[in-house]
Amino acid sequence: MGFLSIFRRKDKAPEQPKPTTQDKLQITSVIAQSAHFNGDLVLHEGVKIEGTVHGNVEIDGDGVLVLTGTGVIEGNVFARMAIINGRIKGRASIVKLVLQKDALIDGELRYGLVKMAEGAEVTGSMTKDAQPQREFVQDAANVMPLQHAVS
């Protein structure tokens, strides 16, 4: 082996595919655009909602809620992180929230941090809360039946 052979390039390992946004956000469930789900969703990982959910949505773990432009939630929402571009009609308690340009929240919103794009709307109240709590959305469900809370 000559002196220069130690400086030769070795074959590179094949490149690994880059993780997609969905991989980074730990999304394990998808509600399709054509789906209409009736009932409460309680998840421990992320969910992408493209369709309609008539009921409460709670992300119990570190997963993220992604509500696309076609997505609708008619109920209360609790999540540590959410990216919203669709519509929520009800109470929402979200620690880290991104409201994209087509987002509409019609109801009370409590948040820890929020990033709001031009065009996003909140019709109702917005309250900064250092630690938004699950009880905020659960109390609303206990006060009146869900169908009355979101009508």
N, C-alpha and C positions, 0 to 999 in steps of 0.2 A: 504494500500500500504506500503510495507516494504522499508527499507532503500536501499537495493540492487536493487529494482525494477527501480529506476531512472537511473541506469547504464545499463539496458538491451537494447539490440539493437532493434530498431524499424524496421519494414519491410522497405526495401529500395524501393524507387520509381523505376519503370521499366526504364532501360537505354534507352536513346534516341539514334536513329541511328546516327552514325557519318556522318558529311557532306562529300560528295564525292568531289574530285577535281573539277568536273564540277560545283557543287553547290558553292564552294568557289570562283570560277572565274566568277560567274553570267552569265553563258552561257545559252542563251534562244533560240538560233537558230543553226541549224546544216545543212550544205550542205553535203549530203551523198557522199560517194566515187564514186558511179555510176552517180552522177549528173554533168551536164555541164550547168553552168549558164552564160548567155550572158546579160550583162548590169551592171550598177553600183549598188553596195550595200551600202546603208547608214543606219547604225544601231545605236541605242542608248544604246544597251546592248551588251553583249558578243556573239561571234559567233565561232563555230568550223567548219572549212572547211576541209573536207576529199576529196572532188571532185575538179572540175576545175571551176574557175571563169574567164571569159573573160570580164574584166571591172575593174573599180576602186573599192576599198573597203575602207570605212571610218567608223570608230567607233567614233561616236560623243560624247558619254557619257563616263562613267567610265568603261565600259565593256572591255573585253580582246579579242584579236584576237588569236585564236589557229589554226595554220596551221599544220595539221598532215603530216606524211611522204608521204602520197599519195596525199596531197593537192597541188594545183597549182593556183597561181594568176598571170594572164597576164594583168597587169595594175598597177596603182599607189595605194599605201597604206598609210593611216594615222590612227594612233591609239596611245592612251596614253600608252597601254601595249600590248605586243605581245609575244607569244611563237611560234617560227617558227621551224618546222622540215621538211617542204616541200620546194617548190620553188616559188620565186617571180621574175617575169621579169618585171621591171619597177622601178619607183622611190618609195622610202619608207621613211616616216618621222614618227619615233616611239620614244616616250619619254623613256619608259622602255622596253628593248628588251632582250629576251633570244633566242639565236641561238643554237639549239640542233644539234647533230652530223650529221644529214643528211640535214641540212638547206643549201639552195643555194639562194643567192640574186644576181641577174644579173641586175645591174643598180646602180643608186646613192642611198646611204643610209645616212640619217641624224638621229642621235640618241642622247638621253640624257645620258642614262646609258645602257651599254651592257654587257651581260655575254655570252661568246662564247665557245662552247664545241669543243674539238678536232675533226676535220673532217668537221666542218661547213665552208662554203665558201662564200665570197663576191667577185664577179667579177665586178669591177667597183670601185667607190669611196666610202669611209666611212668618214663621217665628224661628229665629236662630236659637238653638238649644245645644249647648256643648255636648250633651249626651242624649240625643233623642231616644226615647224609651218605647219599648214594645207596648207598654200599658196604655200609651196615648191612643193607639189604634184599637187596642182591645176594649178600652172603656167605651169607645164609640159604638162598637158592636153590641155591648151589653146594655146601652141606654135604649136603643131601639133596634128592631129587627133590621137586617141588612137591606131588604127590599125598600124599606122606608128611608134608610140612611142615605141611599144613593139615588133616589128617584127625583 
